[in-house]
Amino acid sequence: MQILSNKKFISAGGAILLVLIVGVITFLFLSKPKYPFDTILVTTGGSLRISGFDGFIIPVAEEDKGKEYNLPTNTKVASQNGWYKISDCIDGEGIYYGNIEETSIKLIFDASENLIGIYQHSLQEMAEPWVITKGPQTNDKSFIIENEHYGSYIFLLNPAKACSSDNDYESKLVSNTTLPSYSIPIDSNIAISNGWIDPFFCSPGRGKYFQKDGSNHVLMYNANGKIIGIYQYTLNLMPSPWFKTEKLIGGGSVPIIDFEHHGFFIYFEDPMNACQSSDSKSVGTGGTHYAGPKAERSEYGPTPTPTVILSIADTIDQLSNNMSTDSRVFKINGQDGVSSAKISTFISSITNIQEGTSKWIDNVSNRGLTGEINQQGMKHIIDEEQSGVLTVNIWVDKENNINLIEITGTITYKDTEPTKLTILAE
């Protein structure tokens, strides 16, 4: 009897210990700081999407359209979209990534592989907080950008713990005291107390443009007073993603910048509902979207039926079905022709599909999807044996027609080893 009693005590103790362990693990998991950004949007022209007074999407005139794309918020997505590591983790700064198509910005990630900042650089003279520098400097004392230039940072998160795995992600949009960086008040009330002027009007799809005397940038806040973006401008000629425009028009057709300049929008969240107050279904005060090179107020016609965006699984099914009846022939790196039927089978073989980065093709915004393809899947479009899994990026228009496919990785094709295959319709 004593033995049975002891066994019961041992079993009960083990159960209690197990509950405690599970509780501790659950607590640690739930208390782990969450990365606070879902979208970092770069837009280089007029509004592509603006919310009407009933919350639906209203088309924008072709001449008012610009280019927009999401910056990758983690290193995995960054690597899939042409970004590559150019430094180890630099204490107090982070890990720098570059992209051959981005000649004026570098991205900065922390040890947990999350995006925490953007480094901007220019050969043109720029206003504060930009400074002349020959950096950033890596741990081995070499320079990421060797030539002297003007540089500045936009820190989404405090870089103080960039090289630590226990980043608390609490200090958003901080100004680093040792590095040239923008000071961005996270709340409109704080901005007003620091001299920023509330414009009263809200620009649908953009937000409320706050200005301050002596500043060469504009801050965007939503109808609830939350910071959502920054617009920088200069008289200098600048490369992409900067763009040239005659003026910037805000809500109520009020001129914000009434002279020709180069500008650059960065949004910390999707601005589509920027003028939608959280305590009301009505859209906040305002009247017009950013007018690009035109200054007149936009006239809104009847609200169209909003576009339905399919889930990833439904999109892939739709793409595969569309391609099976598509009469187009696709070229791989401008050479071999591949039938739409083969492309359809190829698409059906893609795994681990996720949302990717949007891309403008022939002046039309295309949704991006990214996934992986193995050597068996590659056999549907090329004969050569592949050594491993490759990354596939697909861009489709709103009718779910494929306009571009890119395959990246270690590829064998026609006795060469390209790092990318581009597939386009003839």
Summary of the structure (lengths in Angstrom):
residues: 426
radius of gyration: 25.2
end to end distance: 85.1
largest distance: 93.5
contacts: 1310
relative contact order: 0.11
helix: 18%
strand: 31%
